[in-house]
């Protein structure tokens, strides 16, 4: 694995462990988070707070990880299966009632000097919405 892939892998492990202090060590102070809802968050602490808020609504873990990188080692994509339970209603989503789901999800990391400078989270929002509407 490249250094960037190793960092991305450790970041995903920290997400699964809810180790928010470890997450912060991987981030550039001015990191940008582009969330699956289309919102952009700037800064390491706001990103950490956004992730914590997301997990308040969704008890989610990531498995079946496949890591891919560009030729320059500046971008890494992590294709995962997101499995979880929807435990608290989040604005813009159907009401929560403990719905379970298992859907594909992708994280794209951009690096500069060994730190994550941009993180984008993607999934088919229609598929996600359908799973939460059951």
C-alpha positions in Angstrom: 0.0 0.0 0.0 1.1 3.6 -0.6 1.4 5.9 2.4 -1.9 7.6 1.4 -3.6 4.2 1.2 -2.3 3.3 4.7 -3.6 6.6 6.1 -7.0 6.1 4.4 -7.2 2.6 5.8 -6.3 3.8 9.3 -8.9 6.6 9.0 -11.6 4.1 8.1 -10.6 1.9 11.0 -10.8 4.9 13.3 -14.3 5.7 11.9 -15.4 2.2 12.7 -14.0 2.4 16.2 -15.5 5.9 16.8 -11.9 7.1 17.7 -12.4 10.8 16.9 -9.0 11.7 18.4 -7.3 9.3 15.9 -9.3 10.9 13.1 -8.0 14.3 14.0 -4.4 13.2 13.7 -4.9 12.4 10.0 -6.4 15.8 9.0 -5.0 19.0 7.7 -6.2 21.9 9.9 -8.1 23.3 6.8 -9.5 20.0 5.6 -12.7 20.1 3.5 -15.5 17.5 4.0 -18.0 17.1 1.2 -20.8 15.1 2.8 -23.3 12.8 1.2 -26.0 15.4 1.8 -24.1 18.0 -0.4 -22.9 20.1 2.5 -19.2 21.3 2.7 -17.5 21.6 6.1 -14.2 23.3 6.4 -11.7 22.7 9.2 -10.5 19.7 11.3 -12.7 20.4 14.3 -15.9 21.1 12.3 -15.3 17.9 10.4 -14.9 15.9 13.6 -18.1 17.4 14.9 -19.9 16.7 11.7 -18.8 13.0 11.8 -19.9 12.7 15.4 -23.3 14.2 14.6 -23.7 11.8 11.7 -23.0 8.8 13.9 -25.6 10.2 16.4 -28.2 9.6 13.7 -26.7 6.6 12.0 -25.1 3.7 13.8 -22.9 2.7 10.8 -19.8 0.7 10.2 -17.8 0.1 7.0 -16.5 -3.2 5.7 -15.5 -4.9 2.5 -12.9 -2.1 1.9 -11.3 -1.8 -1.5 -8.6 0.9 -1.7 -7.6 2.5 -5.0 -5.1 5.3 -5.6 -4.0 7.7 -8.4 -0.6 7.5 -10.0 0.7 10.4 -7.8 -0.4 9.1 -4.4 -2.4 12.2 -3.8 -5.9 10.7 -4.0 -7.3 7.5 -2.6 -10.8 6.1 -3.1 -12.2 3.6 -0.6 -15.1 1.6 -1.8 -17.0 0.1 1.2 -20.2 -1.5 2.3 -22.0 0.7 4.8 -24.0 -1.3 7.2 -26.0 0.4 9.9 -29.2 1.3 11.8 -31.0 4.6 11.5 -31.6 5.6 15.1 -32.4 9.3 15.2 -34.2 11.3 12.5 -31.9 13.5 10.5 -33.2 16.5 8.6 -33.9 15.7 5.0 -34.3 12.0 5.6 -37.3 9.9 6.4 -38.3 9.4 10.1 -36.0 7.1 12.0 -37.4 3.9 13.6 -34.3 1.7 13.8 -34.3 0.8 10.1 -31.3 -1.4 9.1 -29.5 -1.0 5.8 -26.5 -2.3 3.8 -25.5 -0.2 0.9 -22.4 0.7 -1.2 -20.5 3.8 -0.2 -17.4 5.5 -1.4 -14.9 7.8 0.4 -12.4 9.9 -1.6 -9.4 11.2 0.2 -7.1 14.0 -1.1 -3.7 14.4 0.5 -1.0 17.0 0.8 2.2 16.4 2.8 0.7 13.3 4.4 -2.4 14.9 5.7 -6.0 14.6 4.5 -6.9 18.0 2.8 -10.3 16.9 1.4 -12.7 14.0 2.2 -15.7 13.3 0.0 -18.4 10.8 1.0 -20.6 9.4 -1.8 -23.5 7.0 -2.1 -26.6 6.6 -4.2 -28.8 8.8 -2.1 -32.0 7.4 -3.7 -31.0 3.9 -2.7 -30.1 5.1 0.8 -33.5 7.0 1.1 -35.3 3.9 -0.1 -33.6 1.7 2.5 -34.6 4.3 5.2 -38.2 4.5 4.0 -38.9 0.8 4.8 
